[in-house]
Amino acid sequence: MNEALKTKVENALGKIRPYLQADGGDVQLIDIVDGIVQVRLRGACAGCPGATMTLKMGVERTLKEQVPEIKGVEAV
């Protein structure tokens, strides 16, 4: 994993994390493969019916805005 890219992604996730934690959840960076960020939703987010929307509309949108090199986000 490219360390500079990882740092940018971690910083962007740091901006999202308080919103997830406010609802009892969290997000963990697992890997970055060919511009796709692999994350694991944790806590309340892991079993939430809205997790897919949170992932795409919240996490992915924010990461693409903050880190233009990112092509997408997927849960693993």
N, CA, C and O atoms as CSV, one atom per row, in Angstrom:
chain,resi,resn,atom,element,x,y,z
A,1,MET,N,N,0.855,-1.178,0.000
A,1,MET,CA,C,0.000,0.000,0.000
A,1,MET,C,C,0.896,1.235,0.000
A,1,MET,O,O,1.815,1.337,0.813
A,2,ASN,N,N,0.637,2.151,-0.887
A,2,ASN,CA,C,1.360,3.417,-0.989
A,2,ASN,C,C,1.128,4.221,0.303
A,2,ASN,O,O,-0.008,4.565,0.628
A,3,GLU,N,N,2.202,4.512,1.025
A,3,GLU,CA,C,2.079,5.184,2.329
A,3,GLU,C,C,1.493,6.597,2.219
A,3,GLU,O,O,0.707,7.008,3.073
A,4,ALA,N,N,1.868,7.339,1.175
A,4,ALA,CA,C,1.333,8.697,1.016
A,4,ALA,C,C,-0.175,8.644,0.774
A,4,ALA,O,O,-0.931,9.436,1.336
A,5,LEU,N,N,-0.599,7.708,-0.062
A,5,LEU,CA,C,-2.025,7.550,-0.349
A,5,LEU,C,C,-2.755,7.072,0.908
A,5,LEU,O,O,-3.852,7.541,1.210
A,6,LYS,N,N,-2.150,6.151,1.626
A,6,LYS,CA,C,-2.751,5.649,2.869
A,6,LYS,C,C,-2.961,6.792,3.857
A,6,LYS,O,O,-4.009,6.873,4.498
A,7,THR,N,N,-1.972,7.674,3.983
A,7,THR,CA,C,-2.084,8.810,4.895
A,7,THR,C,C,-3.233,9.721,4.495
A,7,THR,O,O,-4.000,10.166,5.349
A,8,LYS,N,N,-3.358,10.002,3.196
A,8,LYS,CA,C,-4.458,10.850,2.716
A,8,LYS,C,C,-5.809,10.211,3.027
A,8,LYS,O,O,-6.737,10.888,3.470
A,9,VAL,N,N,-5.912,8.902,2.792
A,9,VAL,CA,C,-7.171,8.198,3.042
A,9,VAL,C,C,-7.487,8.190,4.535
A,9,VAL,O,O,-8.627,8.433,4.930
A,10,GLU,N,N,-6.489,7.914,5.359
A,10,GLU,CA,C,-6.704,7.914,6.813
A,10,GLU,C,C,-7.153,9.293,7.295
A,10,GLU,O,O,-8.029,9.390,8.155
A,11,ASN,N,N,-6.567,10.352,6.754
A,11,ASN,CA,C,-6.966,11.712,7.140
A,11,ASN,C,C,-8.415,11.987,6.742
A,11,ASN,O,O,-9.169,12.592,7.504
A,12,ALA,N,N,-8.800,11.541,5.550
A,12,ALA,CA,C,-10.180,11.736,5.095
A,12,ALA,C,C,-11.140,10.918,5.954
A,12,ALA,O,O,-12.213,11.401,6.316
A,13,LEU,N,N,-10.760,9.682,6.284
A,13,LEU,CA,C,-11.607,8.855,7.154
A,13,LEU,C,C,-11.741,9.490,8.529
A,13,LEU,O,O,-12.779,9.358,9.177
A,14,GLY,N,N,-10.702,10.173,8.973
A,14,GLY,CA,C,-10.749,10.863,10.259
A,14,GLY,C,C,-11.819,11.939,10.301
A,14,GLY,O,O,-12.347,12.244,11.370
A,15,LYS,N,N,-12.145,12.517,9.154
A,15,LYS,CA,C,-13.195,13.541,9.090
A,15,LYS,C,C,-14.590,12.913,9.123
A,15,LYS,O,O,-15.549,13.544,9.568
A,16,ILE,N,N,-14.695,11.682,8.655
A,16,ILE,CA,C,-15.978,10.973,8.607
A,16,ILE,C,C,-16.260,10.273,9.933
A,16,ILE,O,O,-17.403,10.198,10.383
A,17,ARG,N,N,-15.213,9.772,10.537
A,17,ARG,CA,C,-15.314,8.916,11.729
A,17,ARG,C,C,-16.206,9.489,12.839
A,17,ARG,O,O,-17.007,8.737,13.394
A,18,PRO,N,N,-16.113,10.778,13.193
A,18,PRO,CA,C,-16.970,11.294,14.281
A,18,PRO,C,C,-18.465,11.125,14.001
A,18,PRO,O,O,-19.243,10.897,14.927
A,19,TYR,N,N,-18.870,11.233,12.747
A,19,TYR,CA,C,-20.287,11.070,12.407
A,19,TYR,C,C,-20.726,9.617,12.595
A,19,TYR,O,O,-21.824,9.349,13.084
A,20,LEU,N,N,-19.861,8.688,12.202
A,20,LEU,CA,C,-20.169,7.270,12.383
A,20,LEU,C,C,-20.181,6.910,13.871
A,20,LEU,O,O,-21.051,6.172,14.334
A,21,GLN,N,N,-19.215,7.436,14.603
A,21,GLN,CA,C,-19.116,7.127,16.030
A,21,GLN,C,C,-20.294,7.705,16.809
A,21,GLN,O,O,-20.700,7.140,17.825
A,22,ALA,N,N,-20.838,8.806,16.351
A,22,ALA,CA,C,-22.007,9.403,17.016
A,22,ALA,C,C,-23.203,8.450,16.983
A,22,ALA,O,O,-24.077,8.509,17.848
A,23,ASP,N,N,-23.233,7.571,15.976
A,23,ASP,CA,C,-24.312,6.582,15.856
A,23,ASP,C,C,-23.872,5.200,16.325
A,23,ASP,O,O,-24.567,4.214,16.081
A,24,GLY,N,N,-22.730,5.120,16.993
A,24,GLY,CA,C,-22.269,3.854,17.540
A,24,GLY,C,C,-21.475,2.991,16.570
A,24,GLY,O,O,-21.264,1.806,16.827
A,25,GLY,N,N,-21.036,3.568,15.464
A,25,GLY,CA,C,-20.288,2.805,14.466
A,25,GLY,C,C,-18.878,3.327,14.280
A,25,GLY,O,O,-18.420,4.205,15.011
A,26,ASP,N,N,-18.203,2.774,13.293
A,26,ASP,CA,C,-16.846,3.205,12.967
A,26,ASP,C,C,-16.472,2.598,11.618
A,26,ASP,O,O,-17.180,1.740,11.089
A,27,VAL,N,N,-15.353,3.056,11.075
A,27,VAL,CA,C,-14.846,2.527,9.808
A,27,VAL,C,C,-13.351,2.278,9.969
A,27,VAL,O,O,-12.638,3.077,10.576
A,28,GLN,N,N,-12.890,1.164,9.421
A,28,GLN,CA,C,-11.482,0.779,9.525
A,28,GLN,C,C,-10.921,0.571,8.123
A,28,GLN,O,O,-11.507,-0.150,7.316
A,29,LEU,N,N,-9.795,1.197,7.838
A,29,LEU,CA,C,-9.115,1.000,6.560
A,29,LEU,C,C,-8.436,-0.365,6.572
A,29,LEU,O,O,-7.665,-0.674,7.481
A,30,ILE,N,N,-8.723,-1.174,5.567
A,30,ILE,CA,C,-8.124,-2.503,5.444
A,30,ILE,C,C,-6.995,-2.475,4.422
A,30,ILE,O,O,-5.885,-2.921,4.712
A,31,ASP,N,N,-7.272,-1.947,3.211
A,31,ASP,CA,C,-6.264,-1.935,2.153
A,31,ASP,C,C,-6.704,-0.961,1.064
A,31,ASP,O,O,-7.845,-0.501,1.038
A,32,ILE,N,N,-5.771,-0.663,0.173
A,32,ILE,CA,C,-6.068,0.123,-1.023
A,32,ILE,C,C,-5.480,-0.672,-2.188
A,32,ILE,O,O,-4.268,-0.875,-2.262
A,33,VAL,N,N,-6.349,-1.120,-3.096
A,33,VAL,CA,C,-5.917,-1.947,-4.212
A,33,VAL,C,C,-6.395,-1.303,-5.512
A,33,VAL,O,O,-7.597,-1.181,-5.745
A,34,ASP,N,N,-5.451,-0.894,-6.353
A,34,ASP,CA,C,-5.769,-0.279,-7.650
A,34,ASP,C,C,-6.769,0.859,-7.528
A,34,ASP,O,O,-7.691,0.967,-8.336
A,35,GLY,N,N,-6.592,1.708,-6.524
A,35,GLY,CA,C,-7.460,2.868,-6.356
A,35,GLY,C,C,-8.774,2.589,-5.651
A,35,GLY,O,O,-9.579,3.499,-5.451
A,36,ILE,N,N,-9.001,1.325,-5.269
A,36,ILE,CA,C,-10.210,0.962,-4.541
A,36,ILE,C,C,-9.857,0.828,-3.065
A,36,ILE,O,O,-8.992,0.038,-2.687
A,37,VAL,N,N,-10.539,1.610,-2.244
A,37,VAL,CA,C,-10.304,1.574,-0.803
A,37,VAL,C,C,-11.181,0.482,-0.206
A,37,VAL,O,O,-12.399,0.474,-0.386
A,38,GLN,N,N,-10.545,-0.432,0.502
A,38,GLN,CA,C,-11.274,-1.502,1.168
A,38,GLN,C,C,-11.385,-1.147,2.645
A,38,GLN,O,O,-10.384,-0.925,3.327
A,39,VAL,N,N,-12.628,-1.097,3.124
A,39,VAL,CA,C,-12.880,-0.733,4.513
A,39,VAL,C,C,-13.759,-1.776,5.183
A,39,VAL,O,O,-14.440,-2.561,4.524
A,40,ARG,N,N,-13.727,-1.764,6.499
A,40,ARG,CA,C,-14.627,-2.607,7.284
A,40,ARG,C,C,-15.439,-1.677,8.168
A,40,ARG,O,O,-14.890,-0.893,8.942
A,41,LEU,N,N,-16.757,-1.778,8.041
A,41,LEU,CA,C,-17.638,-1.028,8.927
A,41,LEU,C,C,-17.733,-1.785,10.233
A,41,LEU,O,O,-17.849,-3.010,10.239
A,42,ARG,N,N,-17.683,-1.059,11.345
A,42,ARG,CA,C,-17.640,-1.693,12.655
A,42,ARG,C,C,-18.741,-1.146,13.551
A,42,ARG,O,O,-19.375,-0.138,13.240
A,43,GLY,N,N,-18.953,-1.827,14.660
A,43,GLY,CA,C,-19.949,-1.385,15.628
A,43,GLY,C,C,-21.343,-1.427,15.034
A,43,GLY,O,O,-21.692,-2.367,14.320
A,44,ALA,N,N,-22.138,-0.412,15.326
A,44,ALA,CA,C,-23.517,-0.364,14.849
A,44,ALA,C,C,-23.588,-0.338,13.325
A,44,ALA,O,O,-24.581,-0.780,12.746
A,45,CYS,N,N,-22.551,0.172,12.670
A,45,CYS,CA,C,-22.549,0.251,11.202
A,45,CYS,C,C,-22.475,-1.133,10.558
A,45,CYS,O,O,-22.966,-1.330,9.447
A,46,ALA,N,N,-21.863,-2.088,11.255
A,46,ALA,CA,C,-21.645,-3.412,10.678
A,46,ALA,C,C,-22.960,-4.107,10.338
A,46,ALA,O,O,-23.036,-4.799,9.323
A,47,GLY,N,N,-23.986,-3.943,11.150
A,47,GLY,CA,C,-25.242,-4.630,10.889
A,47,GLY,C,C,-26.369,-3.714,10.470
A,47,GLY,O,O,-27.515,-4.148,10.355
A,48,CYS,N,N,-26.061,-2.475,10.244
A,48,CYS,CA,C,-27.086,-1.472,9.928
A,48,CYS,C,C,-27.647,-1.669,8.522
A,48,CYS,O,O,-26.886,-1.870,7.576
A,49,PRO,N,N,-28.981,-1.612,8.376
A,49,PRO,CA,C,-29.576,-1.719,7.047
A,49,PRO,C,C,-29.149,-0.577,6.112
A,49,PRO,O,O,-29.170,-0.732,4.891
A,50,GLY,N,N,-28.768,0.552,6.682
A,50,GLY,CA,C,-28.337,1.694,5.867
A,50,GLY,C,C,-26.841,1.715,5.594
A,50,GLY,O,O,-26.319,2.711,5.093
A,51,ALA,N,N,-26.145,0.632,5.916
A,51,ALA,CA,C,-24.685,0.605,5.781
A,51,ALA,C,C,-24.225,0.833,4.350
A,51,ALA,O,O,-23.231,1.522,4.121
A,52,THR,N,N,-24.938,0.263,3.387
A,52,THR,CA,C,-24.538,0.439,1.984
A,52,THR,C,C,-24.648,1.903,1.579
A,52,THR,O,O,-23.774,2.423,0.886
A,53,MET,N,N,-25.715,2.570,2.004
A,53,MET,CA,C,-25.865,3.982,1.678
A,53,MET,C,C,-24.794,4.801,2.387
A,53,MET,O,O,-24.230,5.726,1.802
A,54,THR,N,N,-24.514,4.468,3.639
A,54,THR,CA,C,-23.457,5.162,4.379
A,54,THR,C,C,-22.129,5.004,3.652
A,54,THR,O,O,-21.367,5.960,3.514
A,55,LEU,N,N,-21.861,3.793,3.192
A,55,LEU,CA,C,-20.599,3.504,2.517
A,55,LEU,C,C,-20.478,4.311,1.226
A,55,LEU,O,O,-19.448,4.942,0.986
A,56,LYS,N,N,-21.508,4.297,0.403
A,56,LYS,CA,C,-21.439,4.960,-0.908
A,56,LYS,C,C,-21.630,6.468,-0.817
A,56,LYS,O,O,-20.849,7.232,-1.384
A,57,MET,N,N,-22.664,6.895,-0.106
A,57,MET,CA,C,-22.998,8.320,-0.080
A,57,MET,C,C,-22.143,9.105,0.909
A,57,MET,O,O,-21.919,10.300,0.714
A,58,GLY,N,N,-21.670,8.465,1.951
A,58,GLY,CA,C,-20.864,9.166,2.952
A,58,GLY,C,C,-19.384,8.926,2.770
A,58,GLY,O,O,-18.629,9.846,2.456
A,59,VAL,N,N,-18.970,7.684,2.968
A,59,VAL,CA,C,-17.544,7.356,2.949
A,59,VAL,C,C,-16.951,7.545,1.547
A,59,VAL,O,O,-15.955,8.251,1.386
A,60,GLU,N,N,-17.554,6.920,0.543
A,60,GLU,CA,C,-16.992,6.997,-0.810
A,60,GLU,C,C,-16.994,8.429,-1.345
A,60,GLU,O,O,-15.993,8.885,-1.896
A,61,ARG,N,N,-18.089,9.124,-1.188
A,61,ARG,CA,C,-18.168,10.502,-1.693
A,61,ARG,C,C,-17.112,11.387,-1.042
A,61,ARG,O,O,-16.431,12.149,-1.728
A,62,THR,N,N,-16.974,11.289,0.268
A,62,THR,CA,C,-15.988,12.099,0.975
A,62,THR,C,C,-14.568,11.740,0.551
A,62,THR,O,O,-13.747,12.627,0.317
A,63,LEU,N,N,-14.273,10.445,0.450
A,63,LEU,CA,C,-12.929,10.036,0.043
A,63,LEU,C,C,-12.598,10.528,-1.366
A,63,LEU,O,O,-11.488,11.000,-1.611
A,64,LYS,N,N,-13.545,10.421,-2.282
A,64,LYS,CA,C,-13.289,10.888,-3.659
A,64,LYS,C,C,-13.060,12.400,-3.697
A,64,LYS,O,O,-12.254,12.883,-4.493
A,65,GLU,N,N,-13.757,13.144,-2.850
A,65,GLU,CA,C,-13.560,14.591,-2.786
A,65,GLU,C,C,-12.187,14.934,-2.203
A,65,GLU,O,O,-11.493,15.813,-2.714
A,66,GLN,N,N,-11.803,14.242,-1.142
A,66,GLN,CA,C,-10.558,14.539,-0.432
A,66,GLN,C,C,-9.326,13.931,-1.110
A,66,GLN,O,O,-8.232,14.491,-1.042
A,67,VAL,N,N,-9.513,12.784,-1.763
A,67,VAL,CA,C,-8.399,12.044,-2.361
A,67,VAL,C,C,-8.802,11.666,-3.789
A,67,VAL,O,O,-9.337,10.578,-4.006
A,68,PRO,N,N,-8.555,12.544,-4.761
A,68,PRO,CA,C,-9.022,12.317,-6.135
A,68,PRO,C,C,-8.503,11.030,-6.786
A,68,PRO,O,O,-9.090,10.548,-7.755
A,69,GLU,N,N,-7.416,10.476,-6.265
A,69,GLU,CA,C,-6.861,9.249,-6.835
A,69,GLU,C,C,-7.750,8.032,-6.578
A,69,GLU,O,O,-7.589,6.996,-7.222
A,70,ILE,N,N,-8.675,8.156,-5.650
A,70,ILE,CA,C,-9.542,7.034,-5.277
A,70,ILE,C,C,-10.614,6.846,-6.331
A,70,ILE,O,O,-11.269,7.797,-6.758
A,71,LYS,N,N,-10.780,5.580,-6.749
A,71,LYS,CA,C,-11.804,5.217,-7.753
A,71,LYS,C,C,-13.108,4.778,-7.100
A,71,LYS,O,O,-14.183,4.945,-7.676
A,72,GLY,N,N,-13.011,4.220,-5.901
A,72,GLY,CA,C,-14.206,3.731,-5.228
A,72,GLY,C,C,-13.882,3.172,-3.855
A,72,GLY,O,O,-12.731,3.148,-3.420
A,73,VAL,N,N,-14.937,2.723,-3.188
A,73,VAL,CA,C,-14.820,2.151,-1.848
A,73,VAL,C,C,-15.651,0.875,-1.817
A,73,VAL,O,O,-16.755,0.824,-2.360
A,74,GLU,N,N,-15.104,-0.152,-1.175
A,74,GLU,CA,C,-15.885,-1.374,-1.006
A,74,GLU,C,C,-15.697,-1.899,0.418
A,74,GLU,O,O,-14.640,-1.740,1.028
A,75,ALA,N,N,-16.758,-2.528,0.922
A,75,ALA,CA,C,-16.706,-3.135,2.258
A,75,ALA,C,C,-16.145,-4.544,2.122
A,75,ALA,O,O,-16.499,-5.283,1.204
A,76,VAL,N,N,-15.276,-4.896,3.041
A,76,VAL,CA,C,-14.711,-6.257,3.051
A,76,VAL,C,C,-14.934,-6.895,4.401
A,76,VAL,O,O,-14.534,-8.039,4.617
